[in-house]
Amino acid sequence: MQCQFCVNNQNNIDYKDTEVLKKYLDPYARISRKRTTGVCAKHQRKIARAVKYARHMALLPFVAS
């Protein structure tokens, strides 16, 4: 399985793009594993950093209700 960010040459993962980031959260609002999402290690770290920053900016929830 190829990383969709590497295939599309998309290097920037924005914390303000919550619709994209929600794809990488499970129903309990936890960050999904690299094996589950299918992205490479580099982009998984960027996704995790963006999700954490979006949580602190109150764009994403810490815990699903």
N, C-alpha and C positions, 0 to 999 in steps of 0.2 A: 504494500500500500504506500502510495506516494504522499508526501506532505503537500497539502493544498497551497500553502504559502510559498513553498519552494517552486512548485509547478507554475504558479501565477506570477512569480518574481515579485511578490508582495512582502517587503521587509518591515514595513511599519505596521504595528498593531496598536491601534489607538484606544485609550481607556474610555473615550467618550462614545465609542461605537458599541453600545450595550447590546444591540441585536446580535452582533457577531460574537461577543463575549458570552452571551447566554447559551450559545450552542455548546460551549465547553464547560457548562455547569450541569450537574446532575439534579434530579428533582429536589434534593435537600440543599441546594445552592452550594455544593462543594465543587471544587475544581476537579474535573475528570482527569484520569490518568492518561499518560502519553500513549499507552497501548490501546486505550479505548478511543481516543480522539483521532489517532492516526497521523499526528504531526511529528516533526522531528524534535530532537531535544532542544535545539536552539529556539525554535518557535514556541515550544511548550513553556520554556522559561519566560519568554516575552509575554505569553498569554497569562501566566500566573502573576507576573508583575503588574500587568494591566488590570487584571481582575481585582487584585489587592488594592491598587490605587483607586479604582472605581468604587470599591466598597467604602474606602475612607472618604471619598467625595460624595457618598450617599447616592450613587447612581445604581448600584447593585446591592442587594441585601446580603447581610452576613449569614443569616439563617432564613430558610424558607418558612413561611407560616403555614 
